[in-house]
Each structure stands twice: as C-alpha cells, then as structure tokens.
Amino acid sequence: MSARDWYVAACLLPILSAWLQSDAQSAAHMDAGNSGQAGSSAQITGYARDLRMGEWDHMQIGLFKPLPEDQLVTRQYLGLRYTDTWFDLMLRDSAGKFFFISNAVQKLDGKPGLSARPWIPLLRASPKGLVPEERTRLWGGPATQELTPDNKILYTVHSGDAREQIRFNDQDLEWQSSDGNVHLSGAITSPAMQFLLPWREPGGNTNLMYYTAQFYKVDGTFDGRPVNGYTMVEHTWGDRSYADTWWVHNRVGYVALWNTTYSDGVTDMGYLYCGEFGARGAVIANSKGERLLETIEVNAERAGSHRVVFTFVKGPRWEFIVDPTAVVEAYKGSTTTLGFGTVRRVHETRKVIRSAALYLQSNLASKQVCKPRLLGQADATVR
C-alpha cells in the first residue's frame, strides 16, 4: 500500500465519511412535512406549514464585532456552553491549485480541557473533483486557549511533532507552526457574523445552537508552499457538541458562505442559509464595515449545472459559480454535498482578484437547492 493509499484509508475516509453521513443517520426517522411527528419517509421535509409551539421558519442572524474577550471558551451565551471551534483554510498555491482543510478544537463531554482533531483533512481540486492530498501532520491531543497580554485569542495545538499556534482578534490573524512549515497572516475581511437557531424535534423536545464565524484574508506558507486565500474561524455554543445535535443529523437545505475580493480592494463576505427547521436567513457585509444585507427573506435556485442564484426581497441577486473541480458529491449514501467556487452579484462589473466560497447541500432528494418561498412577507434590512 502506497503512502497516499494509507492516508486515504486510515485518515481521510473515516473522518470524511462520518462528517458527510451525519446528515443521513436519522433520515428515516421522520416525515415532518405534515405533522412534525415520527414517520417512515426516507426524505426529511421540514416543519408543517402551520408552525407549532417552539418552531420558527427562520433564524436570528446578524453581524457583530469579534472582540477576543467575548470568544473565550469559558463564556456562556444564552445559557449555552462552548462546544466547538473550527479553523478552516481555503487556499490556492502559486500555480492556482485550490486546497481546503478544516481542523477543530472541541470541549468534549466528560473530558477535561480542550481536544484538537482533524475535521476534514486536506483536500485539493482535481478534474475528478476534490481528492485527498497526503498530509501526515494531523491535529491531535490536548489543546489550549488563552487571552494574551496584547488582547488576542491564542490557540495552541499539536500537528505531528510540531506545535501550531493561532493568534487572532477583531483586526488580524497569524497562524504559525514551530517548524516553520505553516505561517499565514492577514487582516479580517469584514464584521463577523452570528446566528441563533432554535428547533423542535419530532418528539416535542426543543433545543438551540449559537454559531459565529469570522474571516481573514491570508497570505504566507502552508506545508512549505506559498499560498494565498482565506481563513475562517467558527465557534458554536450549545448543550452538546455540534456533531451530536439533532439538527445537524436532520438538516435540510443549502448553506453558502463566501469571501470575494475585487480589483478596487474591497472584499465582500456573505453567509446564507436556505433550509428547513428554521435555518433561513442571510447576511452580507464588506471590508469597509458596511452591512450590505441582513434578511430572513431568502431563495436560492439552480440556474444551470454549475450556478446557483440567490434572491432576496430587496437588492441585487447574487450568484454562486461552482468550480466542478472542487466538489465532493454525496459519499457512501450520504445526503450531503460539499463544494467550492465564487460568489458575486449578478452582473458584477468589478474584476474578481481573489475568492473562496463554500456550500453544503443536505437531505434533498430533488434537484431543488431549497424549498422556494414567496418573498416580501417579512421585514429586511438591505443596502
């Protein structure tokens, strides 16, 4: 067995399979389209039209300033404890080849301190879609978080025999390894985004999740090669780890997030959910600190094999141009597809000089991106 075959068999497939299949594990548990009660349908359809107590058809979504002291793992929000942090890299090397990797720090139930682990090991674009890129430096073991004297969050983890440290605040980020193999730095691209998502399960139990994300435009070195792109730092608070929540195992619909830098130097950041069980809303901001859009009135429609168009109650339409070399289709019966590309306004005239956009589509048996809705039924803030 080659080194690459060993990497795929021992490292990538168990993690990627578990992550992708998390959406499908309880797909046969319910058909919530009519009654919200347990059923035998293989497709989850969401809440009934007439919502019950504890059900909403949208999330609370908005922008905030990511102050370091607010992001300590010792903080609680809305009665929820800290559970997970992800450090996601969407990078291109000097030849323009796209790479993606996601690592996690978690507060695991019943275990002291923080633990580091790979979430999605390194993937690269290819004519066959995203394929594993051999990397023996996997995150693992204990992790720490602290607030530094200069008021930055500092995470320390181990990757193979090296130590990696990630420092960031509401202005910039630096990520470096003790052996010099990783050294990335850059400025935040926009205000951070946050959402609060409550849901009701078919048996009547209710729960909620608080999620945040902030993005940095980075340059430097990754695994010894010159790269540029974006880093995303995500956090969740809940009553259990993100991957153990009912909503993650039963999510339906489409999520997209993006950073796009134009020839005038401005970067747009966006985050859109178009799904069921209350996961509906969008926010868009830019590197000038402007809030371009904040709304729960969202539609997303496929417009060709590699294009999805976002429509809001007011303002311009936006489009996700999918890169067919950077997609992982549903894996081993999973109902989730992961893909990358570029998001911009429809008819955008500025030249895109750097971009990274990610989408997930879960639990939809049809070719729909998400269930369409009649827009104009709720208030929206648009610029």
GUSE-372181 format. One record per residue: x, z, y negated of N, C-alpha, C in turn; residue in one letter. Coordinates in steps of 0.02 Angstrom, whole numbers, plus 50000, padded with zeros to 5 digits. Example, Ala and Ser with C-alpha at 12.3 -4.5 7.8 and 13.67 -1.06 7.14 Angstrom:
GUSE-372181
506605039050284506155039050225506605039050165a506425035450112506845035750053506455039449998s
//
This chain:
GUSE-372181
500435000050059500005000050000500445000049938m500304995449891500704995049830500545000949785s500975001949735500855007349687500195006349651a500035000049634499404998849600498815000149646r498854998149710498304999549756498205007049765d498755010749768498695017949774498345020849713w498535018349654498235020849592497475019649592y497265013649611496555012049611496185016549661v496465017149722496115020849774496105028349761a496665031049738496725038249732496515040949664a496595037049612496485039649544495875036649510c495835029949508495325026949467494635027049499l494575024749561493915023649589493505030049595l493785035749619493375041749622493095043949555p493515043549502493295045749436492805040749407i492975034249408492535029249378491875028949416l491895029449483491275029249521490825035149504s491115041149500490715047049484490415046449415a490815043849367490565043249298489995038149294w490095032249324489575027149319488955028949359l489045032249417488465033749458488085039949435q488345043549386487995049549363487305047749338s487205041649312486555039749286486055038349343d486315036549402485875034349455485695039749505a486015045649502485935050549555485215052749562q484845053149507484155055449512483675049949492s483875043649500483445038149479482805037749519a482795040549579482195040349620481765046549611a481965050949566481615057249561480955056749523h480895051849478480325052149435480115045349410m479475044849392479215039249353478845042449295d479195043149240478915046849183478515042349137a478425036049155478085031449111477355033049101g477035036549148476325037849143476155045149133n476495049449170476295056449168476855061349154s477475059049158478035063649149478135068149208g477815066749264477875070949323478285067449376q478495071149427478915068349479478555062749515a478925057649534478635051949568479145048749613g479015042649636479445039349684479725032849659s479605031149596479855024849570480605024749568s480905018849581481635018149579481875017049508a481405015849462481605014749393481325020349349q481745023349309481515028349262481285024749199i480695026549174480415022749118480345026749054t480465033249055480425037048994479775040948988g479655043848929479055047748917478445043148914y477855046248925477225042748914477125041548839a476665037148822476545035648752476315041748714r475875045748744475645051848714476125057448733d476535059548685477045064548699476745071348714l477075074948758476875081748774477305086648734r477115093048737477495098148702478215098048727m478695098248680479405098048697479685091048705g479285085848689479525078948693479525075848622e480055072148607480105068448544480305061248561w480115056548518480305049548530480925047448491d481285052448463481895050848426482355056948425h482965055848406483445061248399483545062848325m483845068548310484055070148242484775067848236q484905063248189485565060148185485775059648112i486425060548099486665060248031487425060748027g487675061547966488385061847951488585068847931l489245070347937489495076747914490245076247902f490525081247868491235081647857491545085947912k492005083247952492265086848011492825091747994p492635097347965493135102447947493405105648011l494055106748014494355109448076494065116048098p493945120648052493695127248071492995126848103e492635121448089491975120648119492005117948190d492595115548212492655112348277493035116548328q493105122948314493415127448363492965128348423l493265128648482492865129248544492535136148550v492725140748508492415147348508491755147448469t491615142048431491005141748391490405140148435r489825142848416489195140948446488765137548393q488355132848415487895129448370487195129348401y486715131648362486015131548384485925135248450l486325140548460486295144448522486645141248580g487005135648568487335131948622488085133348621l488385133648678489115134748684489475128148687r490115128348670490545122448676490625120648750y490615114048766490695111948835491245106748845t491285101548802491725095948817492025092948753d492635090348759492945086148708493235080048744t493145074148713493445068048740493905065048687w494475062448710494935058748667494965051548695f494655046948659494585040048682495035035548641d495385031148676495825026348642495575019248656l495455015448603495285008348607495845004648571m496305001648609496934999148581497054991848600l497484988748560497754982148577498504982348570r498854978948616499584978648612499794972848567d500444971548563500694966448518500474959448538s500264958548601500014952048624499254951448615a498934956648588498214956448578497814958748638g498154961148691497804963348752497454970048739k496814970548759496404976448746496474981548803f496514987948784496554993448831496054998848811f495815002548861495375008248848495555013848896f495565019948870495665025848911495285031648880i495015036048921494665041948897494895048048936s495125053148900495325059548932494895065148904n494825070448943494355075748925494695082548927a494465086948883494595094148887493915097548894v493855102048942493205105048956493255112548964q492695115848948492605122948965492165123149026k492465123849085492105123349148491755129949164l491155129449192490775135449211491175139649260d491215146049246491545150749293492295150649291g492595146749246493325146449243493565148549174k494095152549170494345154649105494715148949069p494715149249003495105144448965494825137348968g495245132648947495065125548945495445121848999l495145116449024495455112249075495475105049052s496025101549067496105094449049496025090249112a495755084149101495665079549158495585072449131r495755067449172495575060549152494825059649158p494525056249110493815054749113493715047549138w494005042849102494055035949127494785033849122i495135033249177495845031249174495925024349143p496545022649128496705016749088496425010349118l496055006649077495775000149095496034994949046l496124988849069496334983349024495884977349035r495824973348983495414967348986495764962049029a495354958049064495614952649106495064947349113s495234941449139494714936349150494164938749196p494294943849237493794946549282493434952649253k493544954049190493264960049159493784965549158g493564971649144494024977349141494294978949211l494954979649216495274981249279495754987049267v495914990949320496364996649310497074994449294p497374998149248498074997249230498445003349257e498935002249299499275007849332499565012649281e499415019049290499685024249247499725030649287r500315033049301500395039149341500355045449298t500365044549232500335050249186499595052149175r499315056149220498615058149214498575065249186l498085066249142497975072949116497755077649172w497965083949167497765088849216498005095749198g497705100849230497915107649220497595110849159g497855116649139497575120249082497715116649016p497275117748968497345115148900497235120748850a497475119848790497355124848738497125121448674t496775125248633496585123048566496735128648517q497005126848459497145131848408497055128748339e496985133048289496955130948220497635132448189l497985127148166498665127948142498675130848071t499255133448049499315136147981499135131147926p499235124647940499055119547890498345117047900d497945120947937497225119747945497075113147980n497385112248038497215106748083497055109348152k496615105848186496485107348256497075104548297i497335108648343497875106548387497675107548459l497625102148497497535102448570498205101148603y498355105148654498955104048695498755103248767t498965097748798498805096248868499445093848902v499395092948968499965090349006499775083849040h500235079049037500155072449066500765071049108s500695071849174501285071449216501755077149199g502395075549188502885080649169502925081649093d502555077749056502595077948983502035082248954a502145084748894501635088348857501385083748801r500725083348794500425079348741500075084048692e500165082748627499835086748576499465082048528q498855084048511498425080148467498225084648409i498425082748349498265086448288497795082248245r497275085248218496825081348176496425086048130f496175082948077495715086348031495235081148003n494945082647946494465078047916494805072347878d495475071847882495845066647847496225062047894q496575064847943497005060747985497115063948054d497455060148097497595062248166498305060148184l498635064348225499275062448255499265064648328e499475060048372499465061148444500165059348469w500515064148499501185062648524501335066448587q501775063548628501995066648690502705069148682s502885074148722503545077148716504115072348734s503965067248774504485062448794504485056148750d504065055948698504055050248653503675044248679g503365044748738503025039148767502375037548730n502075042548699501465041648660501575044448590v501455040348539501495042648470501025038248429h500445041048412499935037448374499755041648313l499605038248258499395041848198498985037248155s498555040348114498145036448069497625040548034g497265037247987496775040647945496075040047975a495645044947958494955044747979494615038647947i494145035547982493855029347958493235030247915t492905036147921492265037147887492065044447896s491515046547865491235053047885491095053147960p491105059047990490935059648061490175059248071a489965057948133489255057648148489075063248197m488435065048197488185070248242487465068648261q487285070848321486575070648339486385076848379f485745078448373485435083848412484895080648454l484955081348520484495077948566484145082948610l483495084448598483115088548645482745084148695p482585086848753482195083048802481785087748845w481275084848877480865088448925480935085048993r481075089049044481155086549112480475085949146e480415082149200479765081049232479435087349257p479825092449275479535098749298479305103249241g479445101249179479245105149121479795108749086g480395109349117480955112649084481175108549023n481395112048971481655108648912482385110748901t482755106348867483455107748852483665103448793n484285104348770484525100348715485285100048717l485555095148682486265093948676486445092648603m487005095448581487275094048515487925090248524y487985084448491488545079848501488835077848434y489495077148430489825074548370490355069548389t490515065048342491055060148352491375058548285a492035057748286492405055648227492945050748249q493115046048204493525040348222494135039948176f494695037848205495315036948167495595030048182y495825026748130496165020248137496905021648147k497175019948206497845022148225498315016248239v498955017748230499505013148248500045017348281d500475014048320501035017648350501225015048418g501345019748463501585018048531501155021548583t500975017848635500625020748691500945018148755f501145022848799501515021048860502115016548843d502435017948788503045014348769502945007648737g502325005348726502204998748698501884999448628r502064995148581501754995448515501014993648520p500584997448486499864996348489499554997748422v498944995448414498514997348358497804997548381n497385001248345496685001748365496355007848335g495945011248376495565016948352495565022448405y495545028548380495455034448422494785037548404t494405039448455493775042948445493845049948476m493645055048437493635061948461492905064048465v492675065848525491975067748535491945075048558e491405078448538491285085248560490555085948581h490425090448629489735092248645489675099848651t489085102148632488885109048644488225108948683w488165113448732487565113848773487565120148813g487135120448864487135126248908487505124848973d487765118748980488165116749038488575110649019r489055108849061489465102949047489035096749040s489265092248996488895086048982488685082349046y489155081549093489025077649153488525081049200a488385087449188487915091049231487215091449202d487095088549144486435088949113485945084149145t485305086049144484785081749171484765075149133w484845075449067484785069349027485315064249045w485935066349056486465061549074486305058249140v486035061949188485875059049253485255054549251h484875054849197484255051049194484185046849131n484735045849095484685042249031484475035049043r484095032448996483825025749000483955022248933v484245016448935484315012548873485025010748857g485175010748792485785007448767486085011648711y486745012448713487095015748659487685011348639v487805010848573488365006948547488705011048493a489355010648491489735013848437490305009148419l490495009248354490975004148332491355006248270w491945003048263492335003048202492554995848190n492454993348130492634986548112492984986648044t493594984148042493984984047980494024976847956t493874975947890493824969247861494424967747816y494454961547794495024959247754495084962747686s494544965847662494584969547600494814976747610d494994978547673495244985147688494724990247706g494084988547700493544993247715493394993247790v493284999147818493094999947888492385002547892t491964999147931491295001547946491295005348012d490945010948014490845014848076490095015148091m489905014048153489205014548171489105017748239g488515020748247488325023848311487575022748318y487375019648373486675017848384486455019648454l485875022948458485545024148522484875020648521y484715016948573484065013748581483855015048653c483555020948665483395022848733482785027248738g482705030248796482115034248812482295041648810e481785045948822481855053148821482125055648754f481915052348699482095054448633482735051648605g483105047748645483755045148623483655038848582a483455039748519483335034048475483555035848404r483995031948376484225033248308484885029648295g485065029048232485695025548214485945028148149a486605027948141486935029648078487525024948069v487615022648007488175018247990488475020747924i489135021247921489495023347861490125019247855a490515020347801491135016547794491695020947767n492275017847761492875021547742492885023447668s492395021047630492325023347561491885029547556k491665032047614491245037947616490515036447604g490315030147604489625028347591489205028547654e488605031347648488125031147703487735024647696r487835020047742487515013447739486825013547770l486735017547821486095017847856486035024247895l485445027147895485295033047936484555032647953e484385031548015483695030048033483545031748106t482905032748120482675033248190482295026948209i482265022048163481895015848175482385010548198e482445009548263482975005548293482675000848345v482874994648344482764990048400483414986448416n483514984648478484104980848500483864975548550a484034969348537483804963848579484384959348599e484374957048661484874952348683484744945448652r485284942348628485234935748596485784931348626a485694929348687486204925748723486564930348772g487024927548811487334931448864487844936548839s488114935548779488634939948754488494942448683h487854943148665487684945148597487054949548599r487084955148564486504959548555486404960548481v485784959948457485624960548386485254967148374v485494970948324485174977248305484734976048244f484114978348247483644977648192483404984548170t483374985648105483144991948077482554990648031f482204995848011481604994947970481774992047902v482374993347877482614990547814483344988547822k483574984247778484274982547778484444976747824g485084974747824485284968947864485274970347939p485224965147978485324965648050486074965748065r486254968848120486934969148144486964966048214w487564963848234487634960648299488244963448336e488144964448401488684966448446488894960148485f489504957748472489774952048508490194954748566i489954953848627490274956648686490874952448706v491424955748722492014952448749491944952148824d491824946348855491714946048927492314948148968p492904948548938493504950748974493554958348974t493084961748940493134969048932492474972348951a492234970949012491604973649036491694976149108v491394981949124491344984349193490604984249210v490394979549252489694979149273489534985049319e488884985949332488644991349374489074991849438a489324997849451489814998749504489515002549562y489554999549623489325002749685488625005649678k488145001649654487465003849649487305007749586g487805008749543487685012149480487215008049437s486885011449391486445007849345486745007549275t487375009149267487695009149202488215003549197t488215000049140488724995149124489104997449062t489754996949064490194998549008490514992148982l490494991148916490794985148888491054986248818g491454981448795491764981948729491704975248692f491824975448628491784969448587491864971048514g491474967648472491494968448399490794968948372t490684973448324490034973948289490144972348215v489684968548187489704966748116488994965048094r488894964548029488254962148004488144954948024r487524953148039487374946048048487514942447983v487854936847986488054932847927488574936447885h488964940847914489524944047878490014938647855e490224939047791490684934047764491404936347763t491524942847766492204945247765492544944047833r493194943047832493564942047894493694948747928k493574949047993493724954948033494464954848051v494834960048031495554960248047495714965248102i495254969848117495344974448173494654977148191r494534977848256493874980448277493914983348347s493454987748360493344990348428492624992948431a492254990648479491564992748488491444993848562a491074999148578490935000948648490185001248656l489944999048715489235000048731489165002448803y488625006248813488405008348880487675006348886l487505003548944486805002048958486625005149026q486085009049026485945013249085485225012449108s485135012149175484485013049207483955008149186n484135001949171483644996849154483644991449207l483084990849242483044985749294482944978749264a482654978349205482534971949174483134969849132s483084964049101483624961549058483554964248986k483054968348974482984971248908483574975748892q483764975948829484264980648807483954987648802v483364987948771482974994048769482254992048755c481794996748762481094995148750480974993948676k480694988148658480574986848587480034991348558p480084992848494479584996748459479384993148395r478784994648372478564992248307478894996348253l479304993148212479654996748159479214997748099l479405002648057479025004047997478545009748004g478615013648059478155019248071478455025948049q479075025948025479395032248004479845030847945a480065036047911480505035347854481205033447876d481565029947834482265028147847482645028247782a483265030347786483725030047728484205024247739t484215019647693484615013547700484975012147634v485585009747640485935007347580486175000347593r
//
